[in-house]
Every structure is written in C-alpha cells, then in structure tokens.
Amino acid sequence: MQVRGSVDLQGGAMRNKYAGVCYRCHGNVPAGAGHFERHQGQWRTQHAECAIKARQEADGHIDRDNSVFLEGDWAIDPRGRFIEV
C-alpha cells in the first residue's frame, strides 16, 4: 500500500512523513525516524527501533540476559517445560 507522501520500504513498512508520538513507548518520533500504520480508523506512529523490538518479541527472539534465571542445572521435561534438576 502506498500513501501519498510516504516511502514504501521493503516489506511494506512506510516511514512517517510527519512527527508524532510512538504508540509503543510514548516517546517523540521525528519525521522520517519511524513508521506509520492505520489502526482502527486512526493513523499511529512508532519508532523504527520499537517496531523491530516488537517484531522480535512476537517471533520469540527476545534479546535479554537470562543467566540470572538459569543458575543451576536445568533440563526440559516431556511437556517441553524447563525444570531444575
């Protein structure tokens, strides 16, 4: 979909022509520094970084340090859950 005044990038992501407020982190999004989309009849803006982070979380690729939670010996039970052994 191409909206007048937008730039259609690979995968259909479109950069914002106007500044706005990120609906994910509520920070300021300068013109050209994020993406926009239509949602429930309204236009909304998000930072490019917020869009990438949300996509990674949705795909299960969360970038965080889990070493604190995985101290000790762990295994996976028959149901696919982590258990401490």
Backbone torsions as a table, in degrees:
resi	resn	phi	psi	omega
1	MET	NA	131.5	179.0
2	GLN	-115.8	124.1	177.3
3	VAL	-106.0	137.5	-178.6
4	ARG	-53.8	128.3	179.2
5	GLY	89.7	3.5	-179.2
6	SER	-109.1	165.9	176.1
7	VAL	-116.1	118.3	-179.9
8	ASP	-86.5	112.8	179.7
9	LEU	-93.7	179.7	178.6
10	GLN	-57.4	137.8	178.1
11	GLY	80.7	6.6	176.0
12	GLY	84.6	2.0	177.8
13	ALA	-71.6	133.2	-177.2
14	MET	-118.0	131.9	178.5
15	ARG	-73.1	148.1	179.2
16	ASN	-78.2	132.2	177.4
17	LYS	-82.5	-28.4	-177.2
18	TYR	-116.6	150.4	176.0
19	ALA	-66.8	153.9	179.9
20	GLY	-162.2	-168.8	178.8
21	VAL	-112.2	131.0	179.7
22	CYS	-67.4	125.8	-179.7
23	TYR	-76.5	-10.2	178.9
24	ARG	-90.8	-50.3	-176.7
25	CYS	-109.8	-5.2	178.7
26	HIS	65.5	19.5	176.1
27	GLY	-88.1	169.7	179.2
28	ASN	-76.2	133.3	177.7
29	VAL	-114.1	106.7	177.9
30	PRO	-64.7	157.6	178.2
31	ALA	-57.4	131.1	178.5
32	GLY	83.0	-2.5	-176.4
33	ALA	-102.3	6.4	-178.5
34	GLY	-150.6	-159.8	179.6
35	HIS	-127.6	159.9	174.7
36	PHE	-130.5	158.1	179.8
37	GLU	-153.8	160.7	176.7
38	ARG	-95.4	129.2	-179.1
39	HIS	-142.4	118.6	179.1
40	GLN	50.6	44.8	176.3
41	GLY	79.3	3.4	-179.2
42	GLN	-120.9	151.2	172.3
43	TRP	-88.5	138.2	175.6
44	ARG	-136.7	152.3	-173.9
45	THR	-119.3	150.4	174.8
46	GLN	-146.7	152.7	174.6
47	HIS	-64.9	149.7	175.1
48	ALA	-60.9	-39.7	179.8
49	GLU	-65.3	-38.1	178.8
50	CYS	-66.7	-37.7	178.4
51	ALA	-64.8	-42.7	179.4
52	ILE	-65.0	-45.6	-179.6
53	LYS	-62.2	-42.2	179.9
54	ALA	-65.1	-39.4	178.7
55	ARG	-66.1	-40.7	178.3
56	GLN	-63.8	-41.8	178.9
57	GLU	-65.5	-38.7	179.1
58	ALA	-67.2	-32.7	179.0
59	ASP	-83.7	-4.5	-179.8
60	GLY	86.0	12.1	179.9
61	HIS	-103.9	68.1	-178.3
62	ILE	-84.0	124.8	-177.5
63	ASP	-91.3	94.4	177.7
64	ARG	-152.2	164.1	-178.5
65	ASP	-88.7	111.2	-179.8
66	ASN	-97.5	6.4	-175.4
67	SER	-61.9	-31.0	179.7
68	VAL	-65.1	-36.5	-176.7
69	PHE	-83.6	-17.5	-173.6
70	LEU	-110.7	33.0	175.2
71	GLU	-71.6	143.1	-179.2
72	GLY	94.8	-168.8	-178.8
73	ASP	-100.6	130.3	-176.8
74	TRP	-126.4	153.0	176.2
75	ALA	-142.8	173.8	177.6
76	ILE	-112.5	125.1	-179.5
77	ASP	-78.3	174.0	-177.3
78	PRO	-59.2	-21.5	178.7
79	ARG	-89.4	1.3	178.3
80	GLY	87.1	15.2	179.9
81	ARG	-97.5	149.1	174.4
82	PHE	-74.8	134.8	175.1
83	ILE	-133.6	145.7	176.6
84	GLU	-84.2	132.8	-179.3
85	VAL	-113.0	NA	NA
